Amino acid sequence: MNDNEWLAQRFEEQRAQLRGVAYRMLGSGAEADDAVQEAWLRLNRAGAEGIDNLGGWLTTVVSRICLDQLQARRARHERSLDEAPPALGAVDPEREALLADSVGVALLVVLETLTPAERLTFVLHDLFAVPFEEIAPIVDRTPVAARQLASRARRRVQGRTVVAEADQVAQREVIEAFLAAAREGDFEALLEVLDPEVLVRTDIGGVTRAIRGAKSAASGALAAAAASAPSAHLALVDGAVGFVVAPAGHLERAIRFTIDGRTIREIDIVTDPARLEQLDLAVLTV
């Protein structure tokens, strides 16, 4: 076995873990494959001479590649994580969905609300047990600061939002009734859970648009449900029960409700990337 074959074999032994890191960082199978391939190219150019811990070296390289991509995406406000590079062709939605299921939709949704540095420290430390001493240089922080980043990310991932249990149960019943009616196309059932003067606000391209009235809100809910119902998941949105729309785990929008008794008085539909990142989200299990 020559040196190139030996290096390729050692890399293949690390591929599964490297792809796991990249997928949890980027939320896209195509982009994860791209990051892993870039790591291989860098290793192939550098060679393994002088690398004592190849697995650690590759994890660091993949993490830095992913961090650069997240920061660039954040700067451009890109949210379309399913778009594959031209050389890779179109993304297979079924494959992406299987990947999301293997990681957990709830985790991917909340990870998207973290800053790139928070996401990296949480993924590396909490999911892959990388020490903070090794994470710190990647995010340009001290180990203590990296630990704080992970702690802040962990709180958001675990959904440490204070909501009175009784209030949460009541809110959940109303939202579940709303979602069920929308999914079933039951216009009358929607009207029953909507205040006659319900206000619906939607941000579109940074501009907020509003409509008022139960009939208009119900019509909008039925239209939206046709496209997004399979991707809607109950969630705590800033401490109140609402839901998120996250196809294959990729956060597209969050819906917040103001509930008065047993009816919905206000609906806020958040789609702007900057606003989504500021929300405190925790997906609820059934």
ZAMARGU-4260 file (C-alpha; in steps of 0.2 Angstrom, whole numbers, plus 5000, padded with zeros to 4 digits):
<rodrens>
0) 5000/5000/5000 | 5008/5017/4995 | 5006/5033/5005 | 4991/5040/4995 | 4981/5023/4998
5) 4986/5023/5016 | 4980/5041/5018 | 4964/5038/5009 | 4960/5023/5020 | 4963/5033/5036
10) 4952/5047/5029 | 4938/5035/5025 | 4939/5028/5043 | 4934/5046/5049 | 4922/5051/5035
15) 4906/5046/5044 | 4910/5056/5060 | 4916/5071/5049 | 4900/5070/5039 | 4890/5070/5056
20) 4899/5085/5062 | 4896/5094/5045 | 4878/5090/5044 | 4874/5096/5061 | 4883/5112/5058
25) 4876/5116/5041 | 4859/5107/5041 | 4861/5101/5023 | 4868/5084/5016 | 4874/5092/5000
30) 4884/5105/5010 | 4890/5093/5022 | 4897/5082/5008 | 4905/5097/5001 | 4914/5102/5017
35) 4920/5084/5020 | 4927/5083/5002 | 4936/5100/5005 | 4944/5093/5020 | 4950/5078/5010
40) 4958/5090/4997 | 4967/5099/5011 | 4973/5083/5019 | 4979/5077/5002 | 4989/5093/4999
45) 4996/5094/5016 | 5000/5075/5019 | 4999/5067/5036 | 5017/5070/5041 | 5018/5079/5058
50) 4999/5076/5062 | 4999/5066/5078 | 4980/5065/5079 | 4972/5063/5062 | 4954/5062/5068
55) 4956/5078/5078 | 4965/5087/5064 | 4951/5083/5051 | 4938/5088/5064 | 4946/5105/5066
60) 4947/5107/5047 | 4929/5102/5044 | 4923/5113/5058 | 4933/5128/5051 | 4925/5125/5034
65) 4908/5124/5041 | 4910/5140/5052 | 4916/5150/5037 | 4900/5144/5027 | 4889/5148/5042
70) 4896/5165/5044 | 4895/5169/5025 | 4877/5162/5025 | 4873/5174/5040 | 4880/5189/5031
75) 4870/5185/5015 | 4854/5180/5025 | 4854/5164/5016 | 4841/5152/5022 | 4839/5140/5007
80) 4849/5126/5014 | 4843/5113/5001 | 4852/5121/4986 | 4866/5110/4981 | 4882/5116/4972
85) 4881/5114/4953 | 4893/5100/4953 | 4882/5089/4964 | 4866/5092/4955 | 4849/5093/4963
90) 4846/5088/4981 | 4836/5072/4985 | 4822/5078/4996 | 4819/5060/5003 | 4838/5058/5007
95) 4838/5075/5016 | 4822/5070/5026 | 4830/5054/5031 | 4846/5064/5037 | 4835/5076/5047
100) 4826/5061/5055 | 4842/5053/5060 | 4848/5069/5069 | 4831/5075/5075 | 4820/5089/5068
105) 4819/5097/5084 | 4837/5099/5086 | 4840/5105/5069 | 4827/5118/5071 | 4834/5125/5087
110) 4852/5124/5080 | 4847/5136/5066 | 4843/5149/5079 | 4861/5149/5086 | 4875/5160/5081
115) 4889/5151/5071 | 4900/5151/5086 | 4887/5144/5097 | 4882/5131/5085 | 4900/5125/5083
120) 4904/5124/5101 | 4888/5115/5105 | 4889/5102/5091 | 4908/5099/5094 | 4907/5098/5113
125) 4890/5091/5117 | 4887/5080/5102 | 4905/5074/5099 | 4914/5077/5115 | 4928/5088/5108
130) 4937/5097/5123 | 4934/5116/5125 | 4953/5118/5123 | 4952/5111/5106 | 4937/5121/5101
135) 4943/5138/5107 | 4956/5141/5093 | 4942/5137/5080 | 4930/5150/5086 | 4944/5162/5091
140) 4940/5162/5110 | 4948/5156/5126 | 4942/5139/5133 | 4932/5148/5146 | 4923/5159/5133
145) 4920/5143/5122 | 4912/5135/5137 | 4901/5150/5140 | 4896/5149/5121 | 4891/5131/5123
150) 4882/5134/5139 | 4871/5147/5131 | 4868/5136/5116 | 4863/5122/5128 | 4850/5132/5137
155) 4842/5136/5120 | 4843/5119/5114 | 4835/5112/5130 | 4821/5125/5129 | 4823/5132/5146
160) 4809/5144/5144 | 4798/5147/5159 | 4779/5144/5155 | 4766/5140/5168 | 4761/5122/5165
165) 4743/5125/5166 | 4744/5140/5154 | 4755/5129/5142 | 4742/5115/5142 | 4728/5127/5138
170) 4738/5136/5124 | 4743/5119/5117 | 4724/5113/5116 | 4720/5129/5106 | 4734/5128/5094
175) 4732/5109/5091 | 4713/5113/5087 | 4719/5127/5075 | 4732/5115/5066 | 4719/5101/5065
180) 4706/5112/5057 | 4719/5119/5045 | 4725/5102/5040 | 4708/5095/5038 | 4702/5110/5028
185) 4688/5114/5040 | 4684/5132/5038 | 4670/5132/5051 | 4682/5124/5064 | 4695/5137/5061
190) 4682/5151/5064 | 4678/5143/5081 | 4696/5146/5088 | 4699/5163/5080 | 4693/5179/5088
195) 4681/5188/5075 | 4694/5203/5075 | 4709/5192/5075 | 4725/5201/5069 | 4737/5192/5058
200) 4755/5200/5055 | 4767/5193/5043 | 4785/5199/5039 | 4789/5198/5021 | 4806/5205/5016
205) 4808/5215/5032 | 4791/5223/5029 | 4777/5218/5040 | 4759/5216/5033 | 4743/5214/5043
210) 4726/5208/5040 | 4711/5208/5052 | 4696/5197/5053 | 4693/5178/5056 | 4687/5174/5039
215) 4703/5182/5031 | 4714/5173/5044 | 4705/5156/5041 | 4707/5157/5022 | 4725/5161/5024
220) 4728/5147/5036 | 4719/5134/5024 | 4730/5140/5009 | 4746/5139/5020 | 4742/5122/5027
225) 4741/5114/5009 | 4759/5118/5007 | 4767/5117/5024 | 4756/5106/5035 | 4768/5091/5034
230) 4782/5102/5040 | 4773/5110/5054 | 4779/5106/5072 | 4772/5112/5089 | 4785/5123/5098
235) 4787/5135/5112 | 4790/5152/5103 | 4797/5165/5115 | 4789/5155/5129 | 4772/5153/5122
240) 4765/5138/5112 | 4765/5140/5094 | 4773/5131/5079 | 4787/5131/5067 | 4788/5126/5049
245) 4803/5116/5046 | 4804/5105/5030 | 4818/5092/5033 | 4822/5101/5049 | 4827/5118/5040
250) 4818/5132/5049 | 4808/5143/5037 | 4795/5151/5048 | 4789/5152/5066 | 4771/5157/5071
255) 4767/5165/5088 | 4750/5167/5095 | 4741/5178/5107 | 4727/5168/5115 | 4713/5175/5125
260) 4704/5161/5134 | 4700/5148/5121 | 4702/5159/5106 | 4716/5166/5096 | 4717/5185/5096
265) 4734/5188/5087 | 4745/5178/5075 | 4763/5183/5071 | 4771/5174/5056 | 4790/5177/5057
270) 4800/5173/5041 | 4814/5186/5042 | 4831/5177/5045 | 4837/5190/5057 | 4821/5189/5067
275) 4821/5170/5067 | 4838/5170/5075 | 4832/5181/5089 | 4818/5169/5094 | 4819/5157/5109
280) 4813/5141/5101 | 4810/5123/5108 | 4800/5110/5098 | 4787/5101/5108 | 4785/5082/5107
285) 4769/5074/5104
</rodrens>
